[in-house]
Amino acid sequence: MSRLGRGRNACAIALGLLAGLYPARAQDKKTEKPPEYVGSETCQACHEDTFKAFQKNPHHLVETEKKYNRTTQACESCHGPGGKHAESMNAADIRNPAKLRPAEVDRICLTCHLNQPTHVGRINNSHAKNQVSCIRCHAIHQNGPEGLVARRPLEINAQCASCHSDVWASFQRPYQHKLANATVMPLGAMSCVDCHNPHGSVLPFNLQTVNANEPGCFKCHGDKRGPFTFEHAPVRLEGCGACHEPHGSANPRMLTRPKVMFVCLECHANLPTPTAPANGTLGTVPPSFHDLRSPRFQNCTLCHQKIHGSYVNKELMK
Amino acid sequence: MRLLLAILFTVPVFAQAPAASAEQSPPPAQQPAQAAPAAQQPTQDAPAAPQPAPATPAAQQPSTSAPAAAETKAAESPEPTTEPWITGSLYLGYRTLTDIRGSFQEYRSVVDLGEGPKLLDINFTILDPKKRFFDRIDAWGSGWGDDPYESAHVNARKAKLYEFSFDYRNLAYFNAVPSFANPFAPGGFDEQSFDIRKHILSVDLSLFPAKHITPYIAFDRNSNSGTGIEPWAQDANNVYPVPTILSDSTNNYRAGVRFEYDRFHVTLEQGGTTFKDEDQAYNNTYQPGIPTTIFGQTLSLNYLRQWYGIRGHSIYSKAMLTARPASWIDIYAQFLYSQPKTDVNFSEIASGNFVNLASLLFYSGQVTIGTGAANQPHTTANGGFEMRPFRRLRILESLMTDRLHDAASPLVAEQLLLNPTTAGPNIITSLNYTQFVNYNQQEVDAIYDFSHGITARVGYRFVWGDAQVLAGDLSQRGLVVPGQLQRNIGLAGFTYRPSEKLSVHLDFEGGGSDRIYFRTSLNNYYQGRARARYQVNKSLALQANFLVLNNQNPASDIRLDFQNRANALTVYWTPNNSKWVTLMAEYDRTTLRSDILYLSLPFLNTATSSYRDNAHTGTAAADFVLPHLNGAKLTVGGSFFISAGFQGAQSRPTRYYQPMARLALPVVKNVYWNTEWQYYGYGEPFYLYEGFHTHVFTTGVRITK
């Protein structure tokens, strides 16, 4: 049996076993007296500041909109019934999302936000899989200019870099996408979410998509989109990252190698044969008049300048 | 456009009526030191610390409040909102540079800041107390006044009626790195350089006419315009640098509707794009070739006119569905389809003294006409579910297929002219072929919460696909060649959070490939990531990141050995939650090692391409509130990047320093005088002529309200 077949069967068996366990879930249910909701005005008595600020918070809609089924109970829509807490004044008697498991936090948020476009990518999203809950980025009580989440490039970048500090370091390299970064570069215009969708994407690395299903790179680099009459295969097969380090590089044009010829020749190294090479890869060696001892041939894109694809030349020269 | 935007931003700020703002605290008068990114974050899984109320615009927030402080704030309530109808800040200044020592072209390629008066930053929020046309408008912009990164953004919304956003960026895109064109011909042979302005516009309007229905319409445009120098290749024998005029643009129109109900959601979207590319290249002067002579004849280019007239358009459709049919399962699906098409019109006239080495034919001119079309239907379908059979267990399953087909029919006719009146041979390229890329992926993950602080994840991903792409010049397998992809990947993750002070995340994937597309593709690989954060005490927090990617391909003619490691340590320090000093420092150590066999030309002997990139990177920012100066603030920090060179391996040892200091002095209430100094120093031992350094001074006033 091929690996493909074994893999599929293993998945099917695993899923079948897990599905069979579903009835056991009923045992988890507890029969308790339904907790009491007391309404946001009761919360206001002690949490006056929060209550007032919340009046201008986007989540205030929960307080007034019938569609959320929590009219006058916005606080308790996230914190749960507050009857016991209102009586005891004990913090332990009310749900505090800050102390919950990430999955439980997400479950609260998804009570309202489940059926929205942002949820489409969530299940495949590395953030959710790595227990990064919604409130890691979204400040639920916040009422400042940034609203519930950072919106200005400076603040967005700061937020992402707080976890992805190794990626942030890449942007200190000389050749980089110009992120907004007040310390070392006065206000570049880009933010992390220009390229990445933190809620998930059909593309790897949560890359943004444009025009339905094309890589987000083409939003700004539309001239590289094509379709070309002569395509360069890596652009479609492995994307821009095959040759570029999109966050930052010490190499010009954010290339993966300092000399262009090695970017190319590491792939274009199969001898032309009537049958597929044993290693099964694409990319044949260039004709031998490319004498690499001559500087002229050390940068392939001197001649093959339309390296992303050409409209008129098979060799990508014009 | 710039003037319009400047007016748009400036008028509301100065036209504001005096408003009561007695309760607002004077904000710091300078930009946040963003080298302290994490300092603005909420602690792990705690609700984010409430930010200051709109009276304190985000851009004025203190820069390096340590996580400890953030955690403390998290327990507090936001400030009461007694807001004026407009709040914001305006930062006007003047920038000057000392002489740029070294390569000016490299300076422009890397930094590109200019001199002169600037609208450095502006942001404001307008609240309409009567909520007639809007509830609030948030706007911000930066870098206006011929800076390389000009941006403007406006967001307006009214509850239950609409949300509107406008985003515009005008980016300088300059690149002329001498070593990139020809490392042995510094300064003067910049065959590949460009000086472009990118204009990127996005406008989006969502309406809320009904409870569950949200129609929206959007327009995006990106355009490039500028000049450059690019090589004009003559029959693979010679290359002449020629001036170019670069011009392309893409317009994107889309509209859709979202249906959001308790049990399900559907989004339907239809869009289309138009594209044009009108690049031109020209040359009116005599240029000798390199090599200059062949068989005693001097090769040259005397005249060139080259026009691209590319027109493209596409339609695309998007359908997305999410649903919760039962409390224990969420499902989603999406179908994405696009079909871009391109029509080609190309013409070129060149004269000089050229040679076709294959036939040893010398000729004096050539005329090329190109036409053709490419059609690329692209379908993506993706679906999956999250099942929760138990309270602690989640099963995530997803399946994706992505199918891109490309039908191209280029027709290119090239007529050689032996002399201006005698036609030589012509070369016609007429093709009609199909390429395709099919990609499929299936993944299943199981996530189990062992306890409140321990969560583990295991999973499996299977990736497979096939492709047919254009073959290389020497291919003996026809015009197109097939490729295949097949990869089995194991996945794992672990989260440990025993207390709010400590959190540890581990993430691992490792895979083996039966088929890959390229020699450098992921083959037998593993990738691990570890991230830990520890709040030592209220003053001090530490964060460490570790990443490793190892990829091996033992095939006898590949021998790929790739390993990349990145280690980052970040420290946040706010002594005793002090209000007069905060510090953030981050150090990152990266090592990259790559060895792979290749065929060296012209003798096709096997050689090893070795690449090393060992780098140290650091960023830091410290804020000091100066005593006895009424809230004056000093910020010092910056970043450095140092990478090493290696004998016998490719590397590009580089040193890039960007220290900075800022002083903000209060002048009168809500007015601060800011003075900034930054130094940019760049050097490369291999290409000394590309080094540069300069001091940049900016001074100006920040007015806040």
Interface residues (C-beta under 8 A of the other chain):
Chain A: R3 L4 G7 R8 A10 C11 A14 L15 L18 A19 L21 Y22 A24 R25 D28 H47 E48 D49 T50 K52 A53 Q55 K56 L61 E65 K67 P97 A98 K99 L100 R101 P102 A103 V105 L110 L114 N115 Q116 P117 H119 V120 R122 I123 N124 S126 K129 N130 Q131 S133 I135 R136 C137 H138 A139 I140 H141 Q142 N143 G144 P145 E146 G147 A150 R151 R152 P153 L154 E155 N157 A158 Q159 C160 A161 S162 C163 H164 S165 D166 W168 A169 S170 Q172 R173 P174 Y175 K178 A180 N181 A182 T183 V184 M185 P186 L187 G188 A189 M190 V202 T209 V210 N211 A212 N213 E214 F218 K219 C220 G222 D223 R225 G226 P227 F228 T229 F230 E231 A233 P234 R236 L237 E238 A242 A250 N251 P252 R253 T256 R257 P258 K259 V260 F262 L265 E266 C267 H268 A269 N270 L271 P272 T273 P274 T275 A276 P277 A278 N279 G280 T281 L282 G283 T284 V285 P286 P287 S288 F289 H290 D291 L292 P295 R296 F297 Q298 N299 T301 L302 C303 Q305 Y311 V312 N313 K314 E315 M317 K318
Chain B: Q31 P32 A33 Q34 A35 A36 P37 A38 A39 Q40 Q41 P42 Q44 D45 A46 P47 A48 A49 P50 Q51 P52 A53 P54 T56 P57 A58 A59 A74 S77 P78 E79 P80 T81 E83 T87 S109 V110 V111 L113 L120 D121 N123 T125 L127 D138 W140 S142 G143 D147 P148 Y149 E150 S151 H153 N155 A159 R169 L171 N175 V177 S179 F180 A181 N182 P183 F184 A185 E191 Q192 K198 I200 K211 H212 D220 N222 N224 E230 P231 W232 A233 A236 V239 D248 S249 T250 N252 R258 E260 Y261 D262 R263 F264 H265 T267 E269 G271 T273 F275 D277 I290 Q306 Y308 I310 G312 S314 Y316 S317 K318 M320 T322 A323 R324 W328 D330 Y332 Q334 L336 Y337 S338 P340 K341 T342 V344 F346 E348 L357 T368 G370 G372 A373 A374 N375 Q376 H378 T379 T380 N382 G384 F385 E386 M387 R388 P389 F390 R391 L393 R394 I395 L396 E397 S398 M400 D402 L404 D406 A408 S409 P410 V412 T429 L431 Q435 V437 Q442 E443 V444 D445 A446 I447 D449 H452 T455 R457 G459 Y460 F462 W464 A467 V469 L470 A471 G472 D473 L474 S475 Q476 R477 V481 P482 G483 Q484 Q486 N488 G493 T495 E500 H505 D507 D514 R515 I516 Y517 F518 R519 T520 S521 R531 Q543 N545 L547 N553 A555 D557 I558 A566 N567 A568 T570 E586 D588 T590 I596 L597 Y598 L599 S600 L601 P602 F603 L604 S609 Y611 D613 A615 T617 T619 A621 G637 G638 S639 F640 F641 S643 Q650 S651 R652 T654 Y656 Q658 M660 E676 Q678 Y682 T698
